[in-house]
Amino acid sequence: MNADAPQMAAAKISLRDVAKSFGPKKVLQGIDLDVAPGESMVVIGGSGSGKSVLLKCILGLMAPNRGSIRVDGEETVDFNDRSRARVMRKFGMLFQGGALFDSLRVWENVAFGPIQSDGMRPEQAREVAIAKLGAVGLGPEIGELFPSELSGGMQKRVALARAIAREPEIIFFDEPTTGLDPIMADVINDLIVKCVSDLGATAVSITHDMASARKIGHRIGMLYEGRLIWQGPVADIDHSGNAHVDQFIHGRAEGPIRMQVRKF
Amino acid sequence: MTIPLLTVLGRMTLAFLEAAGAVTSFAFQAIRLSVQPPFYRQQLLRQMLEIGYYSLPVVGLTAIFTGMVLALQSYTGFARFSAESAIPNVVVVSLTRELGPVLAGLMVAGRVGAAMAAEIGTMRVTEQIDALTTLSTNPFKYLVVPRVIAGIVTLPILVLVADIIGVLGGFLVGVYKLDFNDTAYLRNTLDFLEFQDVFSGLVKAAVFGFLITLMGCYHGYTSKGGAQGVGMATTNAVVSASILILTFNYFITEAFFSR
């Protein structure tokens, strides 16, 4: 995906000195990050390195202790409910476990945003849902099933369809390939690249799957002990000159990175 | 010995006050958001069906056997004083004022409160609540408000049905086992019954409906830690709702009937 990397313009998402602690544990310690419009940024890092917390702070699901998070130049940290809902309209999110609503049918899951938030009529939203399911390679008959009747890979596809149903400007991916076999993981990666490219959206992903990071990202940032210790184009990751990055991308047990025990 | 004991006592008091504050704040948020659009009517109807219609068999069975036992037990006591004619009065007043709302409340707390805590708790630990937020839907309004309103509206209807079924249970035992005249039994029941008896029971039911759904939603919404957390939320929802039902029952009774 690197060949299509956009030139840095006014940042779509901009983080300055973002910090988050849980009690004495400092999870994020001053993150600075810019994501350009149309760019796909992938944040890598070990378990417990603060990737999920970073994503939740950008999404507004968690408030940082300090720092600035701007979306389209607009400061979002102190947003009230109404402003938060407005900026959420720009977002689509693929959760690690899919987070599909298990009391609703597949098509109702995909059509949830258009119906509940955009006030679309259910018949029209159903057509949108079927079209989006088609975009992720699922037939209309899948729409009538419940999420519990689907395999892990199909659930991820449905979750992706839901994430793109409202044609968001920014899509977030939380460990999109976790728990999938390598072939299905590659299918999901291809779908992510296609969907993001078709929508012309900006993407922010967190993952520890290097194959996925290389495939879906224009740029990669490495999070370690709450700091972005390296960031650069995907092509540069193999000669980053950073011992932490080298250890991580080659999956070596020996090196400067020590296993993080606690989860955040 | 005294200082560690005081420390434990202090910690327990602080934890209790913290929990009470959190529940109160949760309740106020539910009330505040219940008057603000958007209103999720379909969710409300679904919850009313879940709380009301699907609880009918269990509440109905509880009510009919309670009415039957009440008639039977009253007879064994009242027969000693030749006061058998008071049985219809005792059955109807006990049911409408106390047993109808309290037993229906406890049964619904076990059935619906537990299910709510488990469903919302599972949604919390599987990130479905976060997913609602990212779909520009306020999860509190979507999940909590319809359940609380459904509880307040539906439980009085359920209790009214329970009252009628309970009186029928007493009537069946009175007429077919204790040889009461059926017309006399019904006349005694209606003559003695006052509007306040039924009304106080319905007020109790509305309050219990609020407490049951509030506890189910609160414990589910704040659950954490996977399956164990959801299990704990379910237990806490039933236990706290049951205790609150019995506590509030006393205070509402005192408000209505104390001289």
Chai-1 contact restraints between the chains, C-beta under 6 A:
chainA,res_idxA,chainB,res_idxB,connection_type,confidence,min_distance_angstrom,max_distance_angstrom,comment,restraint_id
A,L61,B,D130,contact,1.0,0.0,6.0,A-B,restraint_1
A,A85,B,S136,contact,1.0,0.0,6.0,A-B,restraint_2
A,M88,B,S136,contact,1.0,0.0,6.0,A-B,restraint_3
A,R89,B,S136,contact,1.0,0.0,6.0,A-B,restraint_4
A,F91,B,T134,contact,1.0,0.0,6.0,A-B,restraint_5
A,M93,B,T134,contact,1.0,0.0,6.0,A-B,restraint_6
A,F95,B,E127,contact,1.0,0.0,6.0,A-B,restraint_7
A,F95,B,A131,contact,1.0,0.0,6.0,A-B,restraint_8
A,G97,B,T126,contact,1.0,0.0,6.0,A-B,restraint_9
A,A99,B,E127,contact,1.0,0.0,6.0,A-B,restraint_10
A,A99,B,Q128,contact,1.0,0.0,6.0,A-B,restraint_11
A,A99,B,A131,contact,1.0,0.0,6.0,A-B,restraint_12
A,F101,B,Q128,contact,1.0,0.0,6.0,A-B,restraint_13
A,F112,B,L135,contact,1.0,0.0,6.0,A-B,restraint_14
A,G113,B,L135,contact,1.0,0.0,6.0,A-B,restraint_15
A,Q116,B,T137,contact,1.0,0.0,6.0,A-B,restraint_16
A,S117,B,L135,contact,1.0,0.0,6.0,A-B,restraint_17
A,S117,B,S136,contact,1.0,0.0,6.0,A-B,restraint_18
A,S117,B,T137,contact,1.0,0.0,6.0,A-B,restraint_19
